[in-house]
Amino acid sequence: MKRNLLGMAIDAGGTMTDTFIVDEKGDFVIGKAATTPYDESVGFVESAQDALVHWDIDEKDAFPQFEILTYGGTTMLNTLLQRKGERVGLIVSKGLEDILLMEQGRQVWSGYSFADRLHAVTHVHNEPLIPKRRIRGVSERVDLFGNVVIPFYEEEAEKAVEEILDEDVDSIVVCFLYSHVNSAHEDKMEEICKKAIEKRNLSIPVYLSSSVRPVVRENQRVNATVIEAYAAAPVREQLNNVEKSAKSRGYDRQLTTTLAYGGLANIRHPRLHETLISGPIGGILGAKYVANLLGIDNVLATDMGGTSYDFGLITDGNVRLNDEPEIARFRMNLPSIELDSTSGGAGSYLSVDPITKRIFMGPESAGGDPGPIVVDQGNTVPTVTDCLAINGYLNPDYFLGGNIKLNIEKAYNQLEEHVAKPTGMDIHEAADGVLQVWLQNAREATRRGIMSRGYDVSDYTLMCYGGAGPMVIAGVTEGLPFKRVMTFPFAAGFSAFGATTVDYSHRYTRSCMLNIPYDASKEDKEAAAKSLNELWNELREEAEQSFKDEGMDLNKVKYEKIAFLRYGGQLDEVEVNVANEWDDSDNDVDNLINDFENIYSRMVALAAKYPRAGYGIMQVALVAYIETVKPEFPVFPLQSEEPNPDAFKGVRKVFDDGEWKEAKLYEMDLLEPGNVIDGLAIIEHPATTLIVPESRLIRMDERKFIWMEHK
């Protein structure tokens, strides 16, 4: 069968690299391979080949057809967490040399448990990404209105650059106070840096905070700019390797990647730190796409992989953006889709406390290299996956479609030695106990993901995906009254699928200082409307230049205006999309304020409205985007509830709830719309395994989505 391929998306997780390929009819196929952190292009190629083999298409025929190829992953986040980034020098306004040591109050406590927040004796500051010896201050000062109140001291600047270059740095970051209002001093500092670099015959980049993140609040601004210099370079190298591999196979366009706020950009995007959490973002965007298709307003999207368990909410059809997220214990001005993440993936290491005999899980994970014991790549530390394997839930001859033969005996021996004997338990009972705790932890995180935000579980549909998602879907919903529960045959590649539903878009932000009194006159409102429009026009010029540099057709670009409002005296803003045409009238401002108050009332409470305090607009944004072709899900006629006999693969014994039981086995790809399967059953797929307990059944709908129900 001749197929015209449309695009390919890749999600390189901490353990596996997933590929999603879609053709022009909306049909798709997924591939899977171990992530190769030493060179991600290796895992990329192996995963793509694993997908193409299902359609019997050679890679040399496939890659020239792709109109889009997008790649997301966790390389930058891991670089940040492991402190393995570049040697960066930092130049700041004199007096702020300790800015990275001092941090911001909320950032200092980021990531701490409630008990540790109460007891300051356990508190430890973050290790700064740049040591004090590579930080210099320069006398200068611009005030909050952009006026120069202390001139720029060029002699100090020249000395600062020379001293930093003596430290053999890979890049230099410049962050001056209020440079987002007036960048003149940062621009001059850049000139001095480049002259000194050229004089030494070096080739290192200079990053200005006024270019990378021109918004208010210097702590978050310096964090974003430093992370761009510190962690983006290793990622660019990996992305360049992936693009080279793709082009060597005939791909003739630029590689794209997923942005934290939900959009695509090519890998030469100047603010690559915006892709810091590009991998998990694809999953929630895919969930939103499916929710819109099915007419579902409220969804909890959960992603259980080998390394972590990630989840995010879709409420009233919208994903929530956090304008100042805390990522890896850093607080940044980086609009990001709000996601929660916990350790506890299927690759989590297991250990036993020698005193209490208690079994601990994680937070470290075996990842894709070396992986769990059963994949037989040298690891000897037991994992959750090894427990699944010895208790019969995994097919040793069908892992990754049979590409990897599971070594059950080796996993058994290591679990016996390191878990069962130290606890004095039977090995299968110990493994079953581990799995129960694994599911309990995920279930509690699932419940907390909704209830901690003041919502009701019964109002939400749960979408469970990720390589281990179908294995935990029953466990994480046990006792929780979700409206409906669903997963997908392509669950293992769902985050990659989500990246194919995203438009090519960039988001541009600019700080401002607009105050609108409660009793503002028509003239005052018109002046505010005109000021806002001028800012949006400036951002539009920036967007057009960026899209032009990336070789995009400007006639296809569409724009969305955004303003960030708050009541007078408040510290946090609310993001408000401008839905109507803007003609610089007082009505424009009235509509903007009304939209803000409606959103604010839903977020907090109607009684919390305080219009007499007036309104402040501290920031505006512009989203520029080009719509992309999306995958489709054809509707098939429903067949019999009884699966085709060819889908039945026999039975296998599994250790469940303290005893061995027989589970029916089915091939997921051979199930048809309308089929119903009662538990206890295991539905196998080359990339994942769906566990149906005795109390549940699964039903495949007309789009081949899988719904789990109580009997």
N, C-alpha and C positions, 0 to 999 in steps of 0.2 A: 504494500500500500504506500503510495507516494504521499509524503507529508510536507507541508510548507510550514517550517518552524518560525515562530514569532519571537520568542525571547527566552532567556535563561536567567535564573536568580540563584545565588549561592549564599548559604548561611554557614559560616565557619564558626562553630561553637567550640567550647573548651574541650569537648571529647570527639564529636563527629562533625564532618562537613557535609551538609545536605544540599542537593541540587534539585531545582524544580524547572522543568522545561515545558513550555506550552506551545501548541501550534495554533494556526489561524482559526481553527474551528473551536478552540477552547479546550480541546483534549490536552491532557498533560501526563507527565511521567516524572517519577522522582528517582534520585540516586543517592547513594550514601557511601562515605569512606571515612577512615580515621583522619582527624585533623593532624596536620604536620607542621607544628609551630616553627621548626627550623627553616622551613620554606613552604609557605602556604600554597604556592602554586602546584606543588606535588599532590596534596590532598584535593585541590580544586580539579585537577585533571582526572584523578582517579574517580572522584565523585561524579563528574560529568560523563565519563566513560561508562560508569555503572548505570546511569540513567539512559544513555543512548542505546545500550545493548538491548533494552526492553523493546525498543522500536526497530532494532536491527539497522541502525543508521551509523555510518562511519563518521568520526569526528570531523574529517576533512570536508564532508558534505554538509555537516550540520552548522559549524561555526560561521561560514560565509552567509548563512541565511538569517542569523539573528539580527533583529533590528535593535535590540537592547540586551545588554548583559550587565547585571548588577550584582555586587558582592558586598556582603555585610559580615561582621564578625566582632570578636572581642579582643583583638590584638592590642588596640590602644588602651583599653581598660586594663588588660593584664600587664601591659608595660608600666602603667601608673601604679597598680597595686604592688607589683614586684620591685618597683624602683629601679628599672633597668633602662631608663631613657637616656637622652643626650646630656652632655656637659653644657650647661647653659649659664651665661652671665646675665646679670640683671642691673639696670641703671634706673634709679628712682629719684623722685624729688628729695632733696637733702632733708634728713630728719626721719625718713621712712625706711631706712636701711633694714630695720627689724620687722618689716611688714609681714614677711612669711613666717617669722617666729611667733609674732603676736597673734596672728590669725584674727578671725571674727568670732564673736561670742558663740553664735549658733554652730559655726563650723567646728569649734574646739570640742563640742560635746557630740558631734555627729557620729553615729554608729555605736554609741554607748547604750548599754541596757538601762532600764529604769533604775535599777539598784545602783549602777555606777554613776548615774546622773545625780542621785541623792548623796552619794558618799564621794566627795571630791578627792579623798585620799587615793582613790584608784585611778584618778585622771592623769593622762599622759598626752602631751601635745603631739600633733602630727610631726613626723620627721620632714623638714622642709626639702623641697625638690632641689633647691639651690642653696649650698652652704654659704655662710656669711662672707667667706673669703672671696666669693665671686659676685658680691653685691657692692655697688658703689652709689653714693648720693651726689647729686649735682644741684647747686643753688639755682633756683628758679621758682617762680610761682605765678600761676594763673588763678584768678578767683572764680567763684561759682557762676559768675556772669560772663566769663571769658575774657575779662580784662587782665592785662599783664600788670602785676603789682610788684614783682621782683624780676628784674631782667635775667636773661639766660646767661650764665657765666661760662663762656666758651672755653676758657683755660681749664677750669675744673672738668668740663666735659671731655676735653682732649686727654687729660691725665687719667680720667676714669676709664676711658676706652682702652688706653695702653695697658693699664694695670689688669683689666679683665682679659685682654688678649694674651697677656703673659701667662694666664692660667690655662692656656690651650683649650679654649672653649669651642663648642661646635656651632653655637649661635648666640646672639645677644637679644635680650628683651628690653624694651624701654617702656616705662609706665610712669607718667607724671600726673600729678593731681589736676583734675578738671580738664584733662586733655581731650575728653569727649566733647567739650564745649569749644575749645580753641586748641588745635593741634600744632600751633606754630613752633613751640619749643621741642616737641617730639620730632617734628619734621627736621628741625635744625640738628637735633641729636643724631638723627639717621644719617644726615650728610656727613657729619664728623666721623661716625662709625664707619661708613663706607670708604672714606678717604684713608682712615687708618688701616682698614682691612686690605685695601688695594695696595697700600704702601708696603705691606708685609707679604704681598703676593698670595693672599689667602682667598678662599671662596666660601664664606659662611654667611648665612642669612641674618637679617635684622628684622625683628618683629616689633611693631608699634601697637600699643594698646588702643590707640585711636583708630587704627585700621582693623584690627582683629575683633575688638568688641567695644565699639564706641558708645558705651552706656554708663549711667551713673553708678556709683559705689566702687571705690578703688580696690577693695579687697577681692570682690568677685571679678573685677576687670583684670587685675594682675594674675589671678588664678587661671582664668581662661587663656590669657596670652602666654603665660609660662607653660601651661600644658600643651598649647599649640607647638611651642618650640621643643619641649621636653619629650613628648610622646608621639607627636604626629610624624616625625621623620622616620622612625622604624616602620610605622604603618604605611607611609608612602612607598617605602622600599618593597614591602610585601605586596602592596597593590600594584606597583609597577611590574613586579615579577608575574603576578597573575595576568595582567594585561598583555605582557610579552608572550606568555604561554598561549593566551587566546588568539593573539594576532598571528603567531606562528602556525596556527591551525586555520587561518583564513578569516578571522573576525576583523572587520575593517572600520569599526567605530571605536569610540572611547569607552572605557570601563566606567561604570557608575557605582555609587555606593549610597547607602541609606542614611539620611540625616536624623538626628535625635528627635526633631519635631515632626517627622513624617513627610519626607520628600526625597527626591533623588538629586544627586549632584555628581559630576564627573570627578575622578580622583585627583584632578588638578585644582580642585576647589581651594581657594586660599585660606579658608577657615576649616581645616580638616578636623579640628577638635569637635566640631558639630556632629561628627560621626562616632563620638566616644562610645555610645551604646547602640550601635547600628544593628547588631544582631537581633536582640530581643524585640526591638521596635517593629520589625517586620511581622512578628506574630500577632501583635494587637491590631496592626493595620489590616492584616488578613482577616482577623475576627470581625472587625468593623465592616469589611467588605461583604462577608458572609451574612452578618446581621442585617445589613441593608437589603441584601438579596431576599432574605426570608421575612423581612418586616419585623425584626426583633429589636426592641428599644434598649433593653438592659441586658448586658452580658458581662460575666466574669471570664476573662480569657486567661487560661493557665497553661504554662509551658514547663513540662517536666523533662529535663534533659539528663545528661550524664554528670554534669557538674553542679547545676543549680536548679531551683524551682522559681520561675518568674510568673508574675500575674499582674493583670491590670484591668481596670473597670471601664466599661462603656455604659454611660448613663444617659438616657433620653437620646440615644443615637450619637452621642458625642464622646470623644476621648478627651480627657482632661490634660491640659498642659501646665507644667510647673516652670515658671520663668526663672527661678533660682534654685535648681535642684542640688541636692547633696549627693555627689557621686564619688565613691572611693574616699570618703571623708573630706572632700573638697566642695566648697560652695561656689557656684559659678553663675554668671549671667548667660545661661544657655537654655533657651526654651526647649523643654523636653517633654515627650509624652510620659505621663506619670506611671511608673512601674514600680512594683515592689519585688524584691528578690531575696531568697534565703538560700543558704547552702543546703545540701541534702538531696543532690541528684543521685541517679542510680549508680554512679561510679564512686560514691562517697566511701572513704576508707573506714574500716571498723577497728576498734581497739578495745581492750578490756583493762579496767583499773585494777591493779594487782591487790589493792587493799579491799575495796568494796565489791569487787567482782562485777561491777556494772559495765555494760557494753556501751561504748561511745561511738557516735557516728559523725564523721567529718570533723572540722569543716573542710579538710583537704580532700581532694578527689584524684583518682587515678588518671582522669582525662583520657585522651586518645592515645597517648604515649607515656607510659607503657600500656595503659588500659587495665581492665579487671584481670584477675588471675586466669579466668577461663579462656581469654583470647590468646593466652600462651605467648606473651611478648616480653617475658622476664619479670613481671611483677609477682611478688610473693605476699603482699599485704591484702587481706580479704576486703571485699567491697560488697555493697548491697546487691549488685548484679550477680556475684558469685552465689549469694543466698538464693536468688531467683533460679539460678541454673541447677543447683544441687537438689532443690525441692521440686523440680520437674516443670517449671513454668516456661523455660526456654528450650527450644529444639536445638540440640547440639549440632545437627546436620544442616540447619537452615538459617544460621546467624548471618545477616547481610546476604540473604539469598543463597547461603551455602559457600560464600567466598571465604568465610572463616569457620574452621572446625573447632568447636568448643571443647576444651580439655576439662571435662567434668571431674575426672579423677584428681587432677592437680588442685582444683578448687576445693574439692572435698577434703583432701589431706591438709591443706593450709587452714581451712576453716576449723577442722578438727584440732589442729595444733594451737592455733592462735585465739580461737573463740570458744569452742565447745569444752575443751579440757580445762582452761582457766576458770570457766563458770560452773563446771561440774554438770553440764547439761548434755542431753542427747544432741547430736549435731543437727538433726533436722528440726528438733524443737527450738534449738538456739537460732537457727536460720529463720524459722517461722516467727520467733519473737522479734528478730531484727526487722523483718518485713512489717510486722504489726506496728512497731515504733515508727518506722519510716512513713507508713501511711498515716499514722496519728499526727506526726509532725506536719505533714503536708496538709492534712485536713484542718488542723488548727490554723495554719497560715491562710488556707482558703477561706475559712470563716472570718478570720480577722481582716482579710482584704476587703470585705464588704462592710462588716459591722463596725469596724473602727472609723469608718467614714459616715456613720449614721444611717446606713441603708439596711434594708431587710433582705435576707437571703431569698425568701420566697418570691421576690420581685425579679429575680435574675435567672437567666439561662446560663449554664456553665458550658464553655467550650474548652475541651481538654486536648492538648496536642503536644508535640515534642516526641523524641524517640521513645521515651518511657511513659508518655502521657496516657496511651490506652491501657497500660498496665496498672495505673493508679486511679483511673477514672471512677471505678466503683468504690475504692477505699477512701478517696478524698471527699466523696459525697455522702458517705454513710452517716445517717442521722441528721443531714442538713437538707431542709425542704426546698431545694432548688425547683424552679418552675419546670425546667426541662434540662436534660443532660445530654451532651452530644460529643462525638469525636469524628475523625475522618480517616478514610483509607490512606490518605497522604499525610497523616499526622506527623510523621517523622520529618517531612519537608515543609511543614506548614509555615514556618517563619520565612523560608525562602519563597514560598508561594506568596506570602504577604507583600514581599518586595516587588512582585509583578503587578500589584494592584495600586502602586503609588505613582503619582504624577512626578514629572521632572520639575522640581521646584526649589527655590531658595527663599530664605527669610532674611530681611534686612531690618535692622533696628537703629533707633536714634533717640537719645535722651533729650528732654526739653523741660521747660518750667512754665507751665500754663496753669493759672489759678482762675477759676470761674466762681464768683460769689453766688450765694443763694439767690440774691435779688439782682443778679447781673442784668444790665440793660441790653436792649437789642443791639446797640452799637458794640458793647463789650463782647457779646456772643459772636457777632459777625467778625470782629477782630480775631477772636480765638479760632473761628472756623478758617479764616484766611491763613493764620499761622500754621495750623495743622496741615492744610493743603500744601503749603510751601514745603513742609517737611516731607510729606509723602511724595511730592514731585522730585525732591532731591534724592530720595531713596529710589524712585523710579529710574532716574538717570543712572544711578549706580547699578541697578539691576540690568538695565539695557546694555550697559557696557560689559557687565559680567557675562551675560548671555551671548553677546557678540563675540567676546573673547573665546567662549566655549564653542563657537561655530553653530549656534542655534538660530533658528528662523524667528526673528523678532515679531513677525506677523502672527505667530501662533501663541505668543505670550499673553497670559491673562493675569490680572492683578486683584489682590484683596487687601483692603486697608484695615488696619487694626490700631486701636488706641487703648492705653492702659489708664484706667481711672481709679480714684480712691476719694473717700470723703476727706475733707480738710483735717489734718492732724494725724491721719492714719499712716502706717508704715508700709503696708502691702497694697498692691494694685490688683485690679480685676481686668482681665483681657476682654475687650469688647470688639467684635467684628462690625464693620460699617456695612450694613446691608443695602443702604439706599445710595442713590447718586449724590455726589457732594458738589454743591454749587456755592459754597462760602456764605451760606445764609444762617440766620439765627435758628431756623428750623432744624438745620443739620445738627447743631449743638444740642438742641432740645431732644431730638431723637436719640442722639448718642447718650445723653444723660438718662433718658427713659430706659434704654436698653441696659445700661449699667445697673440701674436700680432693680430691674427685673431679675438680672443675673444674681445680683448681690442678695436679693431676697430669697432666691432658691438656695444659694450657697450657705447662708447664715440663718436669718429669720426675718420675717416682715417687720417685726418690732425693732430690728437693729438698724433700719434705715435712719439716716440722720442728715437730710438735705440741708438743714440750716447751717451745717458746718461748711457748706460750699464744696467745691469739687477741685481736685488737683489732677493734672495730666502730666506725668513725669517721663513718659516714654511713648513712642509710636513705633509701629512696625508695618512693613509691606511684604506680602507674600507674592512672589512672581512665579508663575507656573505654566507649564505646557502639558496638556493632557496626553496621556499615553494610552495605548490599546490595552485593555484589561482581559484577563482570562474569563471564559464563560463556563457555566455548568449546564450542559444540556439536560432536559427533562426526559426521562425514559418512562415507558409504560410499566406499571407495577406488575410483577409476576406473582407466583404462588408464594404463600408463607413458607412452604417447605423448600429448603435449599436444593439446588441441583445435586444429585448424587455425586457428581464429579468434584464438588466442593468439599465433601467429607473425606477426611484424611485418617480416620481411625480414632483410637483413644490412647491416652497416656496418663500414667498415674502421677498425681501431684500431692504434695503434703500440704494439706489445708486444715487450719483450725485444729491442729493436734493429731491428725490421722491422715492416712493415705486414701485418696479417692480417685475415681476414674473420671477424667475430663474428656469430653468430645473435642475433636480437633477439626478445624475447618481452614480452608485456604481463602483469605480475605478477597483476593482478586477475582475469585470465581463466584462470589456472592452476587445476587441480583436484586434490583429494587423490589421491595415487597417482602423479601426473605426475613424470617424471624427465627432467632436461635435462643433457646433456653439455656441457662447455666445449669450445671457447671460445664463451661466450655472455654476453649482457647482458640482464638482466631488468629492465624499466623499470616504475616506479611514479610517479604524480604527485609523490610526496614524497621518493623515494629511488631509487637505482640499485644493483642487485646484479650484481657482476662475478664470473663463473665462469671461471677460467683453464682452459687446455687439460688440466691434470692432474686436474681435479676434476669432480664432478657435483653437482647438487642434487636433493633429493627432497622433495616436499610431503606431509606426513603427514595423518592423518584430521582433525586440528584446524586444518589449513592453516598449521602451523608449517613452517619450511623448514630442512632438515638438509643440510649440505655434507659430502661424502665424497670420498675419493680414488678415482679410477677403479680 
